[in-house]
């Protein structure tokens, strides 16, 4: 957790926070993770692993497949 300096006013870039937000954005491209369908935490963890494996294999093979959002 990156704490914000209480003396700073306005917008300031917080270090390393963008990497977490970017990764969560990539995960939300997977329909199953957009909602919490799973009843057990270990199933949710497994779906996150599957989503990241899917992301990494598409990057390694440079395959561009349409997503469920149609983008």
Secondary structure, DSSP 4 states (H G I P E B T S, - for coil): -PPPPTT--S--PPTTHHHHHHHHHHHTTSHHHHTT--SSHHHHHHHHHHHHHHHHHHHHHT-----TT--
